[in-house]
Amino acid sequence: LLNVASAIALFLLTSTYAFLSLSNKSPLSSPYYSPLTLSLLLFNNLNIFIAMCEIALGLNIHKIQQDYKRLHAKYTPTKSQWSACIQFLTMPIPFSQLCSGKHTWSKMWSTYSLYDPSYQNHESFGFFIDFGNGLSTIPPSILMNLAMVLDTSSYTSVDSGEDNSWFATVLSPLFVGCVGLAMYWQGMYGTIIYEYYSPFDFDEFGHGVGYFWLQ
């Protein structure tokens, strides 16, 4: 049965296979099957999935606020937020709503808001950093994936030794490295700031500073 957890797993598997199927490298070459390549593809595809959910966060914040109020009334008095997480992950998804940010993936944020209510507040740092991350992460993640699976030497002139395709330029190690450095730095910086302010945010909403570090 298709539920949230299986849909996420299915996305990671199919997207990773899709990028590998684009490869023009020899399947017998070690980098093609290397653990590093596969782990980076999975990581970047997870980033792409989360970015799409973060876009859903920004576009459906009012629905998230409404769902959060309902979940808060149901789970917070008994301190059973973990049950809400299990309920979300095992929630069946009709095929017609598989790609629906409003009806399916926005619920990720109303559920997580039981732990960090800033995500149902469109004026908070958490909201803006994640919505902005969603808008800026997908193109560089795709670029990194393509650079790992495509052999750019096939786009290079043998006679002159120079790139004769804009595609080879975009996938050059220098360009991809600069874009990747910027993307991963953005992710690291946002995570550090979030890790700093979240314990105090949890304390403000009655969870206690130590509660955050146990999650």
Phi, psi and chi 1 to 4 in degrees:
 res  aa     phi    psi   chi1   chi2   chi3   chi4
   1 LEU       -  143.7  -66.8  177.4      -      -
   2 LEU   -87.1  115.9 -172.1   64.0      -      -
   3 ASN  -128.7 -174.7   56.4   26.7      -      -
   4 VAL   -61.4  -47.9  169.4      -      -      -
   5 ALA   -62.6  -44.4      -      -      -      -
   6 SER   -70.6  -30.7   61.2      -      -      -
   7 ALA   -66.7  -39.9      -      -      -      -
   8 ILE   -64.6  -46.2  -65.2  173.1      -      -
   9 ALA   -61.6  -41.3      -      -      -      -
  10 LEU   -64.1  -39.6 -175.3   62.2      -      -
  11 PHE   -63.0  -45.3  174.1   84.0      -      -
  12 LEU   -63.3  -42.3  -67.7  176.9      -      -
  13 LEU   -68.8  -47.0  -68.8  174.2      -      -
  14 THR   -70.1  -38.8   55.3      -      -      -
  15 SER   -68.6  -38.7   57.9      -      -      -
  16 THR   -66.1  -42.9  -59.4      -      -      -
  17 TYR   -63.8  -38.0  176.6   79.6      -      -
  18 ALA   -62.2  -42.5      -      -      -      -
  19 PHE   -69.4  -39.7  -82.3  107.0      -      -
  20 LEU   -63.8  -33.8  -72.6  173.7      -      -
  21 SER   -70.1  -17.8   66.8      -      -      -
  22 LEU   -81.6  -10.2  -66.0  174.6      -      -
  23 SER   -63.0  135.6  178.0      -      -      -
  24 ASN  -107.5   15.8   56.1   -1.9      -      -
  25 LYS   -88.2  162.5  -62.3  178.9 -179.7  179.0
  26 SER   -67.3  127.8  170.2      -      -      -
  27 PRO   -60.2  -19.4  -20.8   32.8      -      -
  28 LEU   -85.9   -9.8  -62.5  179.4      -      -
  29 SER   -71.2  137.9   61.8      -      -      -
  30 SER   -61.3  -37.6   56.6      -      -      -
  31 PRO   -60.8  -26.6  -22.7   34.2      -      -
  32 TYR   -62.9  -40.1 -174.2   84.1      -      -
  33 TYR  -107.6    9.3  -71.5  114.0      -      -
  34 SER   -65.7  146.3   72.1      -      -      -
  35 PRO   -57.5  -33.9  -24.9   34.1      -      -
  36 LEU   -64.7  -46.2  178.9   60.0      -      -
  37 THR   -62.1  -47.4  -60.9      -      -      -
  38 LEU   -65.1  -39.7  -66.2  176.1      -      -
  39 SER   -68.8  -38.1   61.3      -      -      -
  40 LEU   -68.8  -38.1  -77.7  174.6      -      -
  41 LEU   -62.1  -45.9  -78.0  174.0      -      -
  42 LEU   -62.4  -42.7  -79.2  169.4      -      -
  43 PHE   -63.3  -46.0  179.1   76.0      -      -
  44 ASN   -66.3  -37.7  -74.4  -19.1      -      -
  45 ASN   -68.4  -34.4  -69.7  -25.7      -      -
  46 LEU   -64.4  -39.2 -179.8   60.2      -      -
  47 ASN   -60.3  -41.9  -89.9  -14.8      -      -
  48 ILE   -63.3  -44.4  -68.6  171.7      -      -
  49 PHE   -61.5  -47.2  170.8   77.8      -      -
  50 ILE   -63.3  -37.4  -66.7  174.1      -      -
  51 ALA   -62.3  -40.1      -      -      -      -
  52 MET   -64.3  -37.8  -67.5 -172.1  -66.6      -
  53 CYS   -67.9  -35.0  -68.4      -      -      -
  54 GLU   -68.7  -32.9  -71.7  169.1  -24.0      -
  55 ILE   -66.1  -40.4  -66.8  173.9      -      -
  56 ALA   -61.4  -34.4      -      -      -      -
  57 LEU   -58.8  -48.2  166.7   68.2      -      -
  58 GLY   -70.0  -34.3      -      -      -      -
  59 LEU   -83.8  -16.4  -62.1  179.5      -      -
  60 ASN  -128.4   31.5  -59.5  -76.8      -      -
  61 ILE   -61.8  -34.1 -174.8   61.4      -      -
  62 HIS   -70.0  -37.2  -63.0  -60.2      -      -
  63 LYS   -68.3  -37.5 -174.7  177.7 -171.6  -54.3
  64 ILE   -61.5  -41.1  -68.7  169.0      -      -
  65 GLN   -62.2  -41.1  -69.2  169.8  -18.6      -
  66 GLN   -66.2  -45.0  -65.5  171.9   -2.3      -
  67 ASP   -64.4  -37.6  -72.4  -17.7      -      -
  68 TYR   -62.2  -42.4  166.4   72.3      -      -
  69 LYS   -60.4  -39.9  -68.7  178.0 -179.1  178.1
  70 ARG   -67.5  -45.6  176.8 -179.7   57.1   81.5
  71 LEU   -67.0  -37.7  -66.2  173.3      -      -
  72 HIS   -62.8  -43.2 -176.8  -89.7      -      -
  73 ALA   -66.3  -29.5      -      -      -      -
  74 LYS   -85.4  -41.2 -179.8  178.3  179.9  179.6
  75 TYR  -106.7  -29.7  -68.3  102.2      -      -
  76 THR   -67.0  -42.3  -58.8      -      -      -
  77 PRO   -56.7  -32.5  -26.6   36.5      -      -
  78 THR   -98.3    4.2   57.9      -      -      -
  79 LYS    51.8   45.3  -63.7 -176.3  178.1 -179.5
  80 SER  -114.0   43.9   55.6      -      -      -
  81 GLN   -59.8  -32.4  -68.4   92.8  -23.3      -
  82 TRP   -61.9  -34.6 -178.6 -114.2      -      -
  83 SER   -64.2  -34.7  -62.7      -      -      -
  84 ALA   -65.8  -36.6      -      -      -      -
  85 CYS   -64.7  -45.4  -64.1      -      -      -
  86 ILE   -62.3  -40.8  -61.1  -61.3      -      -
  87 GLN   -61.3  -39.4 -175.1   70.7   24.2      -
  88 PHE   -68.8  -47.2  170.0   69.0      -      -
  89 LEU   -65.0  -28.4  -70.5  172.9      -      -
  90 THR   -99.4    7.3   56.9      -      -      -
  91 MET   -67.5  123.6  179.3 -176.0   71.8      -
  92 PRO   -62.7  144.4  -19.0   31.6      -      -
  93 ILE  -118.9  114.7  -55.9  177.8      -      -
  94 PRO   -61.4  143.0  -18.4   30.6      -      -
  95 PHE   -57.0  -32.9 -172.0   78.0      -      -
  96 SER   -67.9  -18.2   59.6      -      -      -
  97 GLN  -112.6   13.0  -64.2 -178.1    5.4      -
  98 LEU   -60.7  -37.3 -178.8   59.8      -      -
  99 CYS  -105.2   18.2  -61.0      -      -      -
 100 SER   -88.4  110.1  174.0      -      -      -
 101 GLY   -67.5  -31.8      -      -      -      -
 102 LYS   -75.4  -47.4  179.5  177.7 -178.8  179.9
 103 HIS   -92.5  -19.4  -62.5  -70.0      -      -
 104 THR  -117.6  -63.6  -58.7      -      -      -
 105 TRP   -81.0  -17.4  -58.4  108.6      -      -
 106 SER   -65.3  -25.1   66.5      -      -      -
 107 LYS   -66.0  -22.5  -71.5  179.3  169.7   45.5
 108 MET   -56.8  -41.3  172.1 -170.3  -64.3      -
 109 TRP   -81.0  -35.5  -57.9  106.3      -      -
 110 SER   -66.9  -31.5   54.5      -      -      -
 111 THR   -73.5  -46.0  -57.2      -      -      -
 112 TYR   -65.0  -26.9 -176.1   68.0      -      -
 113 SER   -64.7  -15.9  -67.4      -      -      -
 114 LEU   -64.9  -27.2  -66.5  173.2      -      -
 115 TYR   -93.1  -40.6  -69.0   99.1      -      -
 116 ASP  -132.8   93.1 -175.3   -6.6      -      -
 117 PRO   -63.5   -9.6  -23.2   34.8      -      -
 118 SER   -64.1  -21.3   67.6      -      -      -
 119 TYR   -77.7   -7.6  -81.3   86.7      -      -
 120 GLN  -106.4   12.8   53.6   85.6   41.6      -
 121 ASN  -114.8  110.0  177.5    6.4      -      -
 122 HIS   -74.9    6.8   60.0  -85.0      -      -
 123 GLU  -109.4    4.9  -63.2  179.2  -12.0      -
 124 SER   -91.6  162.3   69.8      -      -      -
 125 PHE   -64.0  -43.5  170.2   81.8      -      -
 126 GLY   -57.0  -41.7      -      -      -      -
 127 PHE   -63.3  -50.1  170.5   82.4      -      -
 128 PHE   -70.8  -38.8  -83.5  106.3      -      -
 129 ILE   -67.4  -36.6 -167.4   66.2      -      -
 130 ASP   -77.7  -39.4  -86.5   23.1      -      -
 131 PHE   -64.0  -42.5 -176.3   39.9      -      -
 132 GLY   -64.8  -39.1      -      -      -      -
 133 ASN   -63.1  -38.4 -175.7   72.5      -      -
 134 GLY   -62.9  -38.8      -      -      -      -
 135 LEU   -72.8  -26.2  -64.8  174.0      -      -
 136 SER  -107.1   -7.7   62.2      -      -      -
 137 THR   -91.5  -31.6  -64.1      -      -      -
 138 ILE   -63.1  -50.8  -64.3  177.2      -      -
 139 PRO   -58.4  -47.7  -26.1   36.3      -      -
 140 PRO   -67.0  -30.2   18.4  -30.2      -      -
 141 SER   -66.0  -41.9  -65.7      -      -      -
 142 ILE   -63.2  -41.8  -66.0  175.1      -      -
 143 LEU   -60.1  -45.1  177.5   68.1      -      -
 144 MET   -61.6  -41.9  -64.9  -73.5  -69.1      -
 145 ASN   -63.1  -44.6  -74.3   -6.9      -      -
 146 LEU   -63.4  -37.9  -68.7  176.0      -      -
 147 ALA   -65.3  -28.7      -      -      -      -
 148 MET   -78.9  -30.5  -76.2 -172.6  -76.3      -
 149 VAL  -103.7  -16.1  -59.2      -      -      -
 150 LEU  -101.6  141.2  -66.5  179.6      -      -
 151 ASP   -94.1  104.5 -177.7    4.6      -      -
 152 THR   -72.5  -12.6   55.9      -      -      -
 153 SER   -65.1  -22.3   63.5      -      -      -
 154 SER   -72.9  -11.7   60.3      -      -      -
 155 TYR  -103.6   11.6  -57.0  102.3      -      -
 156 THR  -108.2  138.6  -56.7      -      -      -
 157 SER   -68.3  125.1  171.4      -      -      -
 158 VAL   -69.2  -37.2  176.6      -      -      -
 159 ASP   -69.5  -49.2  -63.5  -28.7      -      -
 160 SER   -92.3  -21.1   63.0      -      -      -
 161 GLY    74.9    9.5      -      -      -      -
 162 GLU  -106.6  151.0  -62.4  178.9   -6.7      -
 163 ASP   -66.8  129.2  -67.9  -21.5      -      -
 164 ASN  -114.2   20.9   58.1    6.2      -      -
 165 SER  -143.0  138.3  168.3      -      -      -
 166 TRP   -62.8  -26.6   66.4  -89.7      -      -
 167 PHE   -64.4  -41.7 -160.0   53.1      -      -
 168 ALA   -66.1  -34.3      -      -      -      -
 169 THR   -67.3  -45.1  -57.4      -      -      -
 170 VAL   -64.5  -33.8  169.6      -      -      -
 171 LEU   -95.0   13.6  -67.4 -179.7      -      -
 172 SER   -66.8  148.1   67.5      -      -      -
 173 PRO   -54.9  -37.8  -26.5   35.0      -      -
 174 LEU   -65.7  -48.2  177.3   61.1      -      -
 175 PHE   -67.0  -47.2 -177.1   77.9      -      -
 176 VAL   -63.2  -39.4  172.2      -      -      -
 177 GLY   -62.6  -41.8      -      -      -      -
 178 CYS   -65.9  -43.8  -69.8      -      -      -
 179 VAL   -64.7  -44.0  171.6      -      -      -
 180 GLY   -63.1  -40.6      -      -      -      -
 181 LEU   -60.4  -44.0 -178.8   64.7      -      -
 182 ALA   -65.3  -42.3      -      -      -      -
 183 MET   -66.4  -46.8  179.5 -178.1   71.1      -
 184 TYR   -72.3  -31.1  -67.2  127.5      -      -
 185 TRP   -66.2  -42.3  168.4 -103.8      -      -
 186 GLN   -58.3  -44.8  168.0 -169.9  -73.6      -
 187 GLY   -64.5  -41.8      -      -      -      -
 188 MET   -66.8  -43.3 -175.7 -178.6   72.4      -
 189 TYR   -63.2  -45.9  174.2   78.6      -      -
 190 GLY   -62.6  -38.2      -      -      -      -
 191 THR   -66.8  -41.9  -59.9      -      -      -
 192 ILE   -62.1  -45.2  -69.3  173.3      -      -
 193 ILE   -63.8  -42.2  -63.0  -61.6      -      -
 194 TYR   -64.2  -42.3  179.4   72.8      -      -
 195 GLU   -63.4  -29.4  -66.0  -75.5  -18.4      -
 196 TYR   -75.7  -45.8  172.5   77.0      -      -
 197 TYR   -86.9  -23.9  101.0   91.8      -      -
 198 SER   -61.9  -42.0  -72.1      -      -      -
 199 PRO   -56.9  -37.8  -26.6   35.7      -      -
 200 PHE   -73.3  -32.4  -56.9  100.2      -      -
 201 ASP   -67.0  -40.8 -162.9   39.4      -      -
 202 PHE   -63.3  -40.1  -86.7   56.1      -      -
 203 ASP   -65.0  -37.4 -171.6   46.2      -      -
 204 GLU   -61.4  -34.0  178.2 -176.7   -7.9      -
 205 PHE   -97.5   18.0  -72.5   94.7      -      -
 206 GLY    87.6    9.5      -      -      -      -
 207 HIS   -86.1  -25.2  -67.1  -56.9      -      -
 208 GLY    91.2  143.8      -      -      -      -
 209 VAL   -61.0  -41.9  173.8      -      -      -
 210 GLY   -65.1  -23.1      -      -      -      -
 211 TYR   -62.9  -36.8 -177.3   85.5      -      -
 212 PHE   -62.6  -43.8  169.4   80.3      -      -
 213 TRP   -73.4  -11.7  -60.5  109.8      -      -
 214 LEU   -88.9   -6.7  -64.2  176.1      -      -
 215 GLN   -77.8      -  -57.2  -52.2  -51.8      -
